[in-house]
Amino acid sequence: MSSDSYHEQFVQSNNANLWTCTSGSGQPFLTFNGGPGCDDYLEPVASLIEDVCQIIRFEPRGCGRSDWDGDYTVQTLIGDAECVRLAYGVDRCIVGGHSFGTDLALAYALSFPQKVIGLIGLAGGRIVNDRTWHSTYHRNLSRRGEDLGGVIFTADSNVNSECNRSWREYIKRPTLLRDIAELEIPTTFVYGSEDIRPEWPTRQLASLLPNGEFVVINGAAHTIWLSHSKELKKELHRAIRRIRNRS
């Protein structure tokens, strides 16, 4: 991380204070954490593209240094992200996330399509609530486990359940599939071949988006950067060039 480009600040959104930071320079890139219920952990990903992007990271309410106020709905989180964008004076940006953060990035893009020029999702992206997905994930987790790089997350214990409940309601929107099919921004989903989460919902989403693509990094697991940072950097830079060429 370049110290001369790194800056932290708190942003207020509907009476909640949100911890944020920015690093790098270039095309603004607003990131979304996974979970739901993860504080900041995407610095290793940011460092891969700080040479071409201004990376804006933030901790959602209920996580880390941001306020824990019990309001953890999808719409609230989307509104918080919009306040962060405005606080940094960004007009149009790339959005992206890891795991569940990819879902939130998509929801943000659907809410503010005029402010988003592209989307990049890592190890995530699904709009289904499928029991077989969950059973496969839990079976793989119990058999193989998962390396998250020793990260310990700090969050309100209610964030995960409340946000997941809200997400299940969000994906019931009657116009959701139509809205996604009309979202023309370039979108790239990057998945690891060894991720214990089933990939079919993300492949499905990539096919539904007019300019969606699905990329697999062989040998990588859920936290792709831990083992395949070089390959991930290559795919991130390629996806960013693809977005720029269409914006």
Backbone torsions as a table, in degrees:
resi	resn	phi	psi	omega
1	MET	NA	130.8	177.8
2	SER	-79.5	118.2	-174.8
3	SER	-65.1	-29.3	-177.9
4	ASP	-76.6	-10.6	178.7
5	SER	-108.7	-3.7	-175.9
6	TYR	-89.9	135.2	-179.0
7	HIS	-149.1	136.8	175.3
8	GLU	-113.6	147.4	172.3
9	GLN	-161.0	157.8	173.5
10	PHE	-96.5	137.2	178.9
11	VAL	-115.8	134.7	179.5
12	GLN	-92.9	132.8	177.8
13	SER	-137.6	108.7	179.6
14	ASN	49.0	52.6	175.3
15	ASN	72.7	5.4	174.7
16	ALA	-106.6	137.1	175.9
17	ASN	-94.1	126.3	-176.8
18	LEU	-113.9	129.2	175.0
19	TRP	-74.6	133.6	179.3
20	THR	-138.9	162.7	171.9
21	CYS	-152.7	160.4	175.9
22	THR	-135.6	148.3	177.5
23	SER	-152.4	158.0	179.7
24	GLY	79.5	-177.9	179.5
25	SER	-149.1	151.4	-179.0
26	GLY	125.3	-143.7	-178.1
27	GLN	-63.9	124.4	178.4
28	PRO	-61.1	137.4	-177.4
29	PHE	-136.9	109.8	-178.6
30	LEU	-93.3	123.2	-173.6
31	THR	-107.3	152.9	-179.7
32	PHE	-125.7	129.1	179.6
33	ASN	-75.4	161.2	178.0
34	GLY	-85.7	-163.9	-178.5
35	GLY	126.2	-111.4	-2.2
36	PRO	-62.2	145.0	176.1
37	GLY	116.3	26.9	179.4
38	CYS	-110.8	132.4	171.7
39	ASP	-82.6	-170.1	-170.2
40	ASP	-64.3	124.9	177.0
41	TYR	-146.3	7.2	-172.8
42	LEU	-97.5	14.8	177.3
43	GLU	-58.1	-40.2	178.2
44	PRO	-61.2	-32.5	176.6
45	VAL	-73.2	-43.6	178.7
46	ALA	-56.7	-40.0	-176.5
47	SER	-64.0	-20.8	-179.5
48	LEU	-75.7	-20.6	-174.9
49	ILE	-130.3	14.2	179.5
50	GLU	-66.2	-15.1	178.3
51	ASP	-76.5	-17.2	-178.3
52	VAL	-125.9	-9.0	-175.8
53	CYS	-135.6	148.8	165.7
54	GLN	-89.8	109.0	-175.7
55	ILE	-90.8	125.1	176.7
56	ILE	-111.5	116.3	178.2
57	ARG	-113.2	151.3	176.3
58	PHE	-151.5	153.9	175.9
59	GLU	-96.6	122.0	-179.8
60	PRO	-60.1	155.7	176.1
61	ARG	-58.0	141.7	-175.6
62	GLY	90.1	-1.7	-176.3
63	CYS	-127.5	136.3	172.9
64	GLY	55.5	-124.4	-174.3
65	ARG	-87.0	-8.2	176.9
66	SER	-77.1	162.1	-176.7
67	ASP	-65.8	142.6	176.5
68	TRP	-105.6	97.7	-173.3
69	ASP	-120.8	1.5	176.9
70	GLY	86.3	-4.5	-178.6
71	ASP	-98.4	90.9	-170.1
72	TYR	-121.7	34.6	179.1
73	THR	-78.4	160.6	177.9
74	VAL	-59.0	-44.0	-178.9
75	GLN	-63.7	-36.7	177.1
76	THR	-64.8	-44.3	-179.5
77	LEU	-65.3	-36.9	176.2
78	ILE	-64.6	-43.3	177.5
79	GLY	-63.3	-37.4	177.3
80	ASP	-62.9	-44.3	179.5
81	ALA	-61.3	-38.1	178.1
82	GLU	-64.5	-39.4	177.3
83	CYS	-64.2	-37.0	177.4
84	VAL	-64.8	-45.4	178.0
85	ARG	-56.8	-47.8	-178.3
86	LEU	-65.2	-37.7	-178.3
87	ALA	-63.5	-30.3	179.4
88	TYR	-91.6	5.0	175.7
89	GLY	67.7	28.3	-177.8
90	VAL	-89.3	132.8	176.6
91	ASP	-84.3	-71.3	-179.9
92	ARG	-121.8	146.0	-173.0
93	CYS	-146.7	164.3	164.4
94	ILE	-82.0	143.9	171.7
95	VAL	-119.8	152.5	179.3
96	GLY	-167.6	168.4	-179.5
97	GLY	-164.7	175.4	177.3
98	HIS	-117.9	135.1	177.5
99	SER	57.9	-125.3	179.7
100	PHE	-61.8	-22.9	176.3
101	GLY	-60.3	-29.1	175.6
102	THR	-63.6	-40.4	178.5
103	ASP	-62.6	-43.9	179.5
104	LEU	-66.3	-37.7	177.7
105	ALA	-62.3	-40.0	176.8
106	LEU	-64.4	-45.0	179.0
107	ALA	-60.9	-38.4	177.4
108	TYR	-64.7	-44.4	-179.9
109	ALA	-62.1	-36.7	177.9
110	LEU	-69.1	-29.8	179.8
111	SER	-80.9	-33.0	-176.9
112	PHE	-131.1	59.6	-175.0
113	PRO	-62.0	-27.5	-179.9
114	GLN	-73.8	-12.1	-178.7
115	LYS	-105.1	-0.9	-174.8
116	VAL	-119.3	127.9	179.8
117	ILE	-102.6	-11.0	179.0
118	GLY	-178.3	164.3	-177.9
119	LEU	-135.9	136.0	176.1
120	ILE	-128.6	121.5	-178.9
121	GLY	-115.9	134.5	178.1
122	LEU	-110.8	121.6	173.7
123	ALA	54.4	37.2	-179.8
124	GLY	-167.3	178.1	-179.2
125	GLY	117.6	95.3	176.6
126	ARG	-157.3	146.6	-179.5
127	ILE	-125.0	26.7	-179.2
128	VAL	-117.4	155.8	173.4
129	ASN	-122.2	80.3	-168.8
130	ASP	-110.1	127.7	-177.3
131	ARG	-65.5	-34.6	-179.3
132	THR	-67.6	-32.7	176.6
133	TRP	-60.4	-48.9	-177.5
134	HIS	-66.0	-40.7	-178.9
135	SER	-66.7	-38.9	177.4
136	THR	-64.5	-44.3	179.0
137	TYR	-59.5	-49.7	-177.4
138	HIS	-67.1	-34.3	176.9
139	ARG	-65.5	-45.1	178.3
140	ASN	-65.3	-37.6	179.7
141	LEU	-63.3	-42.8	-179.0
142	SER	-70.5	-32.1	-178.0
143	ARG	-82.7	-41.8	-170.3
144	ARG	-112.3	-20.1	-176.3
145	GLY	70.4	-172.7	-178.8
146	GLU	-156.4	135.8	179.0
147	ASP	-97.9	114.4	177.3
148	LEU	-105.8	16.9	175.9
149	GLY	74.7	19.7	178.2
150	GLY	76.7	10.3	-179.3
151	VAL	-71.7	133.3	175.1
152	ILE	-113.9	119.9	-175.1
153	PHE	-90.5	145.3	178.8
154	THR	-118.1	117.6	-176.9
155	ALA	-160.2	160.0	171.1
156	ASP	-59.4	133.3	-177.7
157	SER	-63.9	-14.7	-178.5
158	ASN	-89.8	-12.0	-174.7
159	VAL	-58.9	-51.2	-173.7
160	ASN	-60.6	-50.3	-176.8
161	SER	-67.2	-41.5	-177.3
162	GLU	-69.9	-41.8	-179.6
163	CYS	-70.6	-40.0	176.7
164	ASN	-63.2	-39.7	176.3
165	ARG	-60.2	-44.6	179.8
166	SER	-65.3	-37.3	179.1
167	TRP	-64.7	-39.5	178.2
168	ARG	-62.1	-32.5	175.2
169	GLU	-73.8	-40.8	-177.9
170	TYR	-59.2	-42.9	-175.2
171	ILE	-76.3	-1.7	174.5
172	LYS	-86.9	-3.0	-178.5
173	ARG	-54.5	129.4	-176.8
174	PRO	-58.6	-31.7	-175.2
175	THR	-96.6	7.0	-171.7
176	LEU	-59.0	-50.1	-178.1
177	LEU	-63.8	-39.4	177.7
178	ARG	-64.1	-43.2	-179.7
179	ASP	-62.4	-40.3	178.4
180	ILE	-66.1	-42.8	-178.7
181	ALA	-65.8	-17.8	179.1
182	GLU	-101.2	0.7	-179.9
183	LEU	-85.4	104.8	-168.2
184	GLU	-93.0	4.9	-179.2
185	ILE	-67.0	145.8	174.4
186	PRO	-61.6	130.0	-177.6
187	THR	-132.4	131.3	178.2
188	THR	-125.4	127.7	174.0
189	PHE	-109.1	126.6	179.6
190	VAL	-112.1	125.3	-175.9
191	TYR	-126.6	149.5	174.1
192	GLY	-94.0	137.9	-176.9
193	SER	-65.4	-21.6	-178.8
194	GLU	-101.9	11.5	176.3
195	ASP	-62.8	135.1	-178.3
196	ILE	-78.2	-5.2	177.6
197	ARG	-90.2	135.1	178.3
198	PRO	-58.4	138.3	-175.2
199	GLU	-92.9	-11.8	-171.5
200	TRP	-59.7	-35.1	178.5
201	PRO	-65.0	-31.4	179.4
202	THR	-75.4	-39.2	173.8
203	ARG	-60.4	-40.1	178.7
204	GLN	-62.0	-44.5	179.7
205	LEU	-64.4	-41.7	178.9
206	ALA	-61.4	-36.4	179.0
207	SER	-72.8	-29.7	-178.9
208	LEU	-73.5	-35.7	179.8
209	LEU	-72.5	135.2	-177.0
210	PRO	-58.0	-34.7	-179.2
211	ASN	-122.2	39.6	-180.0
212	GLY	-91.5	150.8	174.4
213	GLU	-144.3	153.6	-177.8
214	PHE	-123.6	124.9	-176.4
215	VAL	-122.5	134.8	178.5
216	VAL	-111.2	132.2	171.6
217	ILE	-103.0	111.3	-175.8
218	ASN	-64.8	133.3	177.1
219	GLY	88.9	-12.3	-178.1
220	ALA	-85.1	151.5	176.4
221	ALA	-107.4	-153.6	-172.4
222	HIS	-66.4	-45.8	176.4
223	THR	-91.3	81.7	-169.3
224	ILE	-55.2	-38.3	-173.4
225	TRP	-68.6	-19.3	-178.6
226	LEU	-66.3	-35.9	-175.5
227	SER	-117.1	-20.6	-173.3
228	HIS	-134.9	49.9	-177.2
229	SER	-65.1	-37.0	-179.9
230	LYS	-63.6	-45.9	179.6
231	GLU	-66.8	-38.9	179.1
232	LEU	-65.4	-42.6	178.4
233	LYS	-58.0	-42.7	179.0
234	LYS	-60.8	-45.0	-178.6
235	GLU	-69.8	-36.7	177.4
236	LEU	-63.6	-45.8	179.5
237	HIS	-64.3	-38.4	178.3
238	ARG	-65.1	-42.3	179.7
239	ALA	-64.9	-39.0	178.8
240	ILE	-65.6	-41.6	176.2
241	ARG	-61.7	-39.5	179.7
242	ARG	-62.5	-40.6	178.4
243	ILE	-66.7	-45.7	-179.2
244	ARG	-61.5	-38.2	-177.7
245	ASN	-67.4	-19.9	-178.9
246	ARG	-105.5	-6.4	-176.5
247	SER	-90.0	NA	NA
